[in-house]
Amino acid sequence: MDKTLKRMATMQRMQVTGLELFYKKGYYNTSVDDILKELSLSKGAFYYHFDSKEDFFIQIIENLLVRKMYSMLIEPIEGHENTLDSITNCFEDALETAVHNELDFGFVLSNFVNEFNGKNEKIMKHLNDILRIWEANLVSAVQRGKFNGFIDRHVDSEGMAVFLMSSYMGIRTLMVETAPSARKYRFMSQLRQYFKSIEPKGENSLNPNAVFGNVN
């Protein structure tokens, strides 16, 4: 049991360090030797745990990146009645983390999608799976918001989900090195204005359940 725990701890440490290097330098600019140097490991130790650099990266996606995405951008909006409030709070918290990240190189998922697109179909499949899960979660949240009367029923759920994803990835890119706090503030102000514009109008705005009836 001790050996198993030790191996798991070693793999965790390797993957965390690997993700940091890949995020900072990019996958193709990071060699196995770079990883070994950072970890003070031999090649034998590396290849004992992983078949290749590609296998190492895929395991990082499955074990770290998926969990990071879920905790930061998916879990915070799951199951909440008021979708607009939950998305606003979620983006606010996620962007604030980026503001205080001294080694910020942009949105990690977006960085990797840009790097691997058209170059590695196997890795792109794993990255696209994360995007699809995120999109499905947003679509579900928007539909829930419409059902509960917080979002106008005419809003295109799929279109709104794509807009939110692309706008988040875009602002994360713009926040790198250039007045991140100010850009976050302006982005969130515009997002709130957009959300206000898609709230139900007239009588429906007085009663969250007026559009679809009381769901209790």
N, C-alpha and C positions, 0 to 999 in steps of 0.2 A: 504493500500500500504506500509506503514511504517513497519507493522508487517511482510509482505512478504519479504521486503528488509532485515530486521533484521534477519529473519530466514535463508535467503540465505547467509548472511554474516557469521552467526554462523556455517552453514554447511561447508562453504568454509574454515573457520578457523580450524574446526575439521578435515577436510580432508587433509589440508596441514600439520597439525601436525601429523596426522595419517600416512601419507606417509613418513614423516621424521623418525618416530619411526620404521615403518616396514622396511624401507631402512637400518636403523642402526642396528636393533636387529633381523630382520627377522619376518615374520608373526607369526610363531608358538611360537616364544619367546616373543611376545608382547601380553599382556593380555588387556582386556577391562579396567581393573583397572589401568594399566599403562597409557592408553590413557586418562582416566578420571583424573588421578593425574596430567598429563602434562597440561591438559586443565582447571583444577579446575572446573570440572563439576560433577553433580550427575549422578548415573545410570539412573534415571528417565529421565534426559535431553538427555542422549545418546540414550536411546531406544525410545524416542519420535521422533527422527530423523531417526533412523536406526533399522532394525529388528534384526540384529545380527552383530557380528564382520565380518562374511563373507559378509553380505550385505554392510557393511561399506567399506570393501576392494574393492568390485566390483564397488561401486560408485566412489571410488578413481581412479580406473582404467579408468572408463568411463569419468570422469570429469577432472582428472589431468594428468594421465599417457598418455592417447591418445593425449591430447593437447601438452604435453611436447615432445613426440616423433615426432609429426607432425612439430612443430616449429623448432626442432633441426636437424632432419635427413630426413624429407620428403619435406617440403616446400622449403628448400634452393636449391633443384635440380629440382623442377618442372618447366617445360616449357623452360629451358635453352637450347640453340642450341648446345653449346659445353659441352657435358656430362662430359667428363673427367675433365675439369676445374671446373665445378660446384661441382662434387663429391669431388675433391681434397680440394676445399675451405670449403665445408661442413664438411668433416672429420677434417680438420685443426682447424676450429672454435670449433667444438664439443669437440675435444681432449684438446684444450687449456683451455676450461672451466674446464675440469677434472683436469688439471695440477694445477690450482689455487683453487681447492676445498679442504679445509683443512679436511673436514669430508668425504673423498671419500671412498666408500665401493664397487666400481666397477660400472658397467653399470646396472642401476636399473632394466630394463626389463629382462636382462640376469639373474640377481640375483633371481628375482621372478620365472622365468621359471625353473631354477634349483631347487628352493625350492618346487614348487608345482607339478612338473612333477611326475606322478605316485601317487600323494596324493590327488589331488582335481580336478576332471574333469571339474567341473563347472567354477572354476577360470581359469584353463588352457585354456578353450575355449576362454575366453576373451583375455588372453595373446597371444594365437596363432592367434587371429584375427588381433592383432597389427602387429605381425610378417608377416602375409600374406599381409597386406596393405603395409608394408615397402618393402617386396620383390617385389610386383607388381609394386610399384613405381620405384624401381631400374631396373627391367626388361624393363619397359617402357622407362626409361631414356637411357638405353644402346641401345635399338632399335632405339631411336631417334638419338643417337650419330652415329649409323651405317648409318642411312638414310641420315644424314647430312654430312657424310664423315669424321667424326672425329675418328671413330672406325672401324677397319678392319671388313669387312662384314662376315668373317668366324668365328668371335667370338661368342661363345655360350652365348646368352643373359641371359638365366636362370642360367647357370653355373656361369657366372660372378656375378650375383646378389647374389647367395648363398655364393660365395667366399668373396664378400665385406661384407656381413652381419656377417659371421663367423669370418673374420679377425678383424672387428671392435669390436665385442664382446670379442674376445680374447685379443686384446691389452688393452682394458679397464680393464680387469682382471689383466693383467700383470703390469699395471701402478699403481695399489694400493700399496702405501707405498714404492715402490722400484723405485727410480730414474724416476719418471713419465715424467719429461721433456726430459730426454735423450731417454727414450723408445719411447716417442711420435716422437721425431726427427728421430730415426732410422726407425720406422714404416712408417712415411710419406715419407722418402727417398726411401724405397723399393716400396711403393705404386706408387710413381712417375715413378720409373724404370719400374714397371709392366705396367703402363698406356702407357709409351713410346713404350713398346714392342708390344702393340696391336693397335697402330696407323697405318693407311694405309701406305703401302710402295710404293716406286717408283713414278710414275706419279700421282697416286691418292693422295699422300701426299702433292702435290703442289696445289691441288684444293679440298677444302672440299666437293664440290658437284660432283666430278668426278665419284664417285662410283655409285650414283643413279641419277645423273643429277640435274640440278638446280631446287629447290623446290619452288622458288618464282613464 
